[in-house]
Amino acid sequence: MKKREYDFWILFTVLVMLAMGTVMVFSASSYSADYYFNNKYHFLLRQLLWGAVGVISMFVFSNIDYRRIAASSPILMVISTAMLALVLIPGIGTVINDSRRWFDLKFTTFQPSEFTKIAMILFFSFSLSKNNDKLKYFFRGLLPYLMVVGVTALLLLKEPHMSATILITLVSVVLLFCAGARVWHFILLAVPIGAVGWQLIKSAKYRMNRIIAFTDPFKYSSDEGFQVVNSLYAIASGSFFGRGLGRSLQKNLYLPEPHNDFIFAILAEELGFIGAFTVIILFMLFIWRGIKVAMNAPDMLGSLIAMGITSLIALETIINIAVVTSTVPTTGMPLPFFSAGGTSTVFLLTSIGILLNISKGAASSDLRLIRGNRK
């Protein structure tokens, strides 16, 4: 019997983007790494290490039946919630840039919100695949899931980590919608959720300042609009073909941490419109194949997990590029496969491994459909 293969295009786009991302991390970080650490390879070496760990994890999980992984999702969700609570405790969680989001493991830092992303997708997919018929009822169907999202969001907001709160909430809504939740339930919830969101923005001065700066970033270029203005300078100076790899000017301490959330701006500056457009096409190809895997998955569980992972990466990409181009207010959202980060890289590639495992079953479903049509 012929062994079923992974979806080629998912594996291809992921590996290409990971390779491009590693090159861009080095290019974007070399100046600041040399300035702060006296070693221009500082961030490159870390990215290579965690990229290698992530790729190994991807191939390991691609060979584990996703049903077995999903079956442990209730335990994973409990662990996730416990870690989100523990990271808030002084002496256990570590404060970086005024946020308590990390565990200091001495050799690296660990961000539990990255684990929560996968745990939430697996838990919702596992539970919804067994109880989706109840979603037509608000109180005994939809409400319990909204409570899980609410508890997770509350813990994330205490860190504070607004971008992760937004992302996890949106992915949860996508999963609930795909599982059969009624649209009018979400419409009714839009008003109170919008009111709560506005109060959260008003409750923190820095959030309100970001909204104000978004209306005219150049007016506030010395404070809240600083990153966005320099990001726009980078993109504009890249023109069509770019300045050339490694020749960015904005990475030279003008754009803070250019190898993280604003790496797309450096990419556009060095590789121009051609490079930026190529990256967007790669993401679009990945998203298309991810949706295809979800549509052809052998069961509802696989379909929901595939849609959750695909929507997670799609939303991160859309929000990151929107922030970098000043289309939405600034929030700390990494660009998948490109932004530097150990925890995010490993867990991102682990989720890709699960998606690849589902794609094996999707491929066999496609084959059965073709044979059926021939008959």
C-alpha positions, -999 to +999 in steps of 0.1 A: +000+000+000+014+034-010+022+057+019+002+089+019+023+120+017+020+155+032+005+184+013+035+194-008+026+231-011+021+236+027+055+220+034+071+240+005+057+274+015+066+269+052+102+259+045+107+287+019+093+313+043+113+300+072+145+302+051+136+337+040+127+347+075+160+335+089+179+355+063+158+386+071+163+382+108+200+383+103+198+413+079+174+432+101+192+425+134+229+426+124+234+463+132+215+464+165+230+430+176+265+444+170+257+476+188+241+460+219+258+426+221+290+432+201+281+402+180+262+408+148+252+371+147+235+372+181+199+370+169+208+348+138+223+321+159+193+320+183+169+319+153+188+291+137+188+271+169+150+275+175+143+271+139+160+237+139+141+227+171+109+238+154+115+219+122+123+187+142+091+192+162+072+198+130+083+165+115+077+146+148+041+159+151+034+154+114+038+116+121+015+116+152-022+110+146-039+143+152-067+125+169-044+113+196-031+148+201-066+163+202-077+137+228-053+152+253-065+187+246-086+191+279-054+184+298-034+208+276-061+235+282-058+231+320-020+233+318-023+264+295-047+282+320-025+273+349+006+288+332-013+320+323-021+323+360+013+315+372+031+339+349+012+368+367+028+359+401+059+381+409+089+359+413+076+333+389+067+354+358+093+378+344+086+414+335+100+426+301+090+460+286+064+465+314+046+432+307+046+401+327+043+375+299+074+353+303+089+325+323+127+329+327+142+295+320+177+309+323+188+296+289+157+312+272+124+327+280+091+309+275+058+327+267+028+307+277+005+326+254+021+308+224+012+274+240-023+287+247-029+293+209-024+257+201-041+244+232-072+265+225-074+254+189-071+217+199-095+220+228-122+238+209-119+215+178-120+184+200-150+195+220-169+211+191-165+180+169-185+161+196-210+187+206-215+210+176-253+202+175-257+221+208-243+254+193-277+264+181-286+270+217-270+301+233-269+292+271-261+255+270-243+255+237-224+287+229-220+303+263-197+276+279-172+282+250-175+320+254-167+316+291-135+296+283-125+324+259-134+350+286-112+334+313-083+331+289-087+367+277-089+380+312-056+363+322-039+376+290-052+411+296-037+410+331-002+405+317-011+427+296-010+411+262-037+427+240-025+413+207-027+377+220-061+384+235-074+397+201-059+368+181-071+340+204-106+355+205-108+358+168-096+323+161-121+310+187-149+328+169-138+313+135-139+278+150-173+284+166-186+298+133-172+268+113-187+244+138-222+258+133-227+286+158-255+310+147-245+343+131-272+363+150-257+352+183-224+369+173-243+400+161-261+403+194-227+400+212-210+426+190-224+456+210-214+445+245-181+432+234-174+464+215-183+484+246-160+463+268-132+467+242-136+505+242-134+505+280-102+485+279-087+509+255-097+539+276-084+522+308-048+522+297-032+554+286-007+538+262-036+520+243-055+553+240-023+570+228-019+544+201-054+550+188-048+588+188-014+583+171-030+561+144-051+590+132-020+609+123+013+591+130+035+618+116+020+643+141+031+620+170+064+608+153+085+615+184+065+592+207+036+568+199+039+572+161+076+567+161+076+530+150+049+534+124+066+565+108+099+548+105+082+517+092+065+538+065+099+554+057+114+520+052+086+507+030+086+539+008+124+539+004+123+503-008+104+513-040+100+486-066+132+466-064+145+476-030+178+489-017+193+455-017+196+427+009+214+440+040+213+477+029+184+489+050+189+523+067+159+521+090+173+491+108+202+512+120+185+520+154+158+541+137+132+513+139+132+497+173+138+459+173+134+456+135+138+418+135+106+414+154+071+428+148+083+453+121+105+429+101+081+432+071+091+469+068+128+460+066+120+433+040+101+458+019+129+483+022+156+458+012+137+437-013+112+463-025+077+457-038+088+426-056+100+410-023+070+421-003+046+409-029+064+375-031+060+370+006+023+379+004+018+354-024+035+327-003+012+334+026-018+333+002-007+300-012-003+286+023-037+298+034-054+284+003-038+250+009-047+251+046-083+258+038-082+230+012-069+206+039-097+217+062-124+211+035-111+177+026-102+164+061-115+129+069-135+141+099-149+172+116-121+172+142-094+174+115-114+200+096-117+223+126-080+219+137-068+226+102-091+257+100-080+269+134-042+266+125-048+282+091-068+311+105-043+316+133-015+322+108-038+341+084-049+365+111-014+370+125-001+378+089-030+402+081-028+421+114+011+423+113+011+437+077-018+460+086+001+474+116+034+478+096+016+498+068-004+519+094-037+504+083-047+495+119-034+509+152+000+495+165-001+462+184+026+437+190+018+410+164+047+389+150+049+379+113+047+341+112+080+324+100+098+358+098+098+375+131+125+365+156+114+345+186+121+311+201+088+302+217+067+315+188+089+297+162+088+263+179+051+263+186+043+277+152+062+249+135+047+223+159+012+234+147+023+231+111+033+195+119-003+188+131-016+204+100+006+182+078-006+151+096-042+161+088-032+168+052-024+131+048-060+122+055-071+151+033-050+137+004-067+103+008-101+119+008-092+137-025-081+103-040-114+087-030-134+116-045-115+113-078-121+075-079-157+080-072-161+105-100-144+081-124-170+054-116 
